[in-house]
Amino acid sequence: MDSNDVESDLKHVLFSKEQIQQRVNELAAEIDADYQGREILLVGVLKGAVMVMADLARALHSHITMDWMAVSSYGSGTQSSGVVRILKDLETDLMGKHVLIAEDIIDSGLTLSWLKANLLSRGPASVEICTLLRKPDAAKVDIDVKYVGFNIPNEFVVGYGLDFAEKYRNLDFIGTLAPHVYE
């Protein structure tokens, strides 16, 4: 699927496939330097992080293992309350491991703050966060994010794993969704 397939649904393209890949490669280089000599457990948060985690894993030169979580935050509509339920837990024991959470986007930070605290309670050597996108203006909690691809305005974005009503995830770019689609 490309921009011609959804042209009327988008306001504009924020980041092209090439821009995303370049930034993911830069993040991987930073992570490789920081974790030199240590194995990383990449933890992806389903479903949105699938694309960024796959590309990040391929760009890393460090040894990694991978696992996945699915969480749901309760709230009204598109607003997260920060009350989280684990839908799919990790299969890996975190004791002594260097955990790197791979995320597609951080909005309020409420769910991710809960998730980081939950993972820290399992005895890892470290827990850090890598996100492709962060919306600083939407933050409701202060959360330390070590690796950020792009800071973006507080707009509804789709593509590269990000969805609206489970659509648009398979776009190879990130675009701003036109209001007529979600209003």
C-alpha positions, -999 to +999 in steps of 0.1 A: +000+000+000+014+034-009+003+071-006-017+069-039-040+042-023-050+065+006-043+100-008-078+114+001-074+100+037-042+120+045-035+156+052+002+151+044+031+127+047+052+134+078+081+110+071+089+090+040+100+054+040+136+066+034+135+091+063+122+064+087+148+039+076+176+065+080+165+074+115+160+037+125+196+030+113+208+060+134+190+047+165+204+013+160+240+027+158+233+046+191+220+014+207+249-007+195+273+018+210+255+019+243+251-019+247+285-029+234+293-064+247+258-069+262+229-089+248+197-070+244+162-083+249+140-063+226+104-061+238+079-051+213+045-037+223+018-052+199+005-043+175+020-009+166+056-017+172+059-046+148+073-025+119+098-004+140+109-035+160+115-056+129+135-028+112+154-019+143+163-056+149+177-059+114+197-027+118+213-037+151+248-053+150+244-064+187+232-099+196+195-097+205+166-118+216+130-107+211+097-110+229+063-094+226+037-080+249+002-068+242-014-044+267-047-025+267-053+007+285-088+016+296-102+050+289-128+068+268-124+068+231-089+077+221-079+088+257-058+065+278-065+064+316-032+047+324-051+017+339-035-012+320-044-048+314-018-073+300-034-092+271-002-111+262+027-113+286+063-120+279+076-156+276+111-146+287+124-143+322+138-108+326+161-115+356+195-099+349+186-090+312+191-057+295+156-049+283+149-024+255+112-016+249+105-009+213+075+014+207+059+030+177+046+061+194+044+077+229+014+100+234+004+105+271+031+082+284+007+067+309+006+031+295+044+031+289+051+044+324+031+015+338+048-010+315+083+002+324+075-001+361+060-036+356+091-048+337+115-032+363+097-053+390+108-085+373+145-080+381+162-070+348+197-055+347+182-025+329+150-012+311+152+015+285+128+027+259+132+033+221+103+049+203+100+060+167+076+088+175+069+110+206+043+137+210+058+159+237+027+181+238+005+151+247+026+139+276+007+135+309+036+119+328+073+124+327+089+093+313+126+088+305+129+078+269+165+071+259+160+067+222+136+089+202+133+088+165+112+119+159+092+144+181+060+152+163+030+176+169-001+163+187-018+151+155-034+118+146-008+098+126-010+065+107+014+042+088+044+021+096+025+002+122+003+030+134-034+025+127-069+040+128-095+013+133-069-013+124-063+003+089-032+020+075-006-001+095+009-014+063+018+020+048+056+023+045+055+060+055+039+080+083+012+105+075-012+127+093-048+114+090-073+138+076-100+148+102-129+137+079-117+101+083-120+099+121-146+125+129 
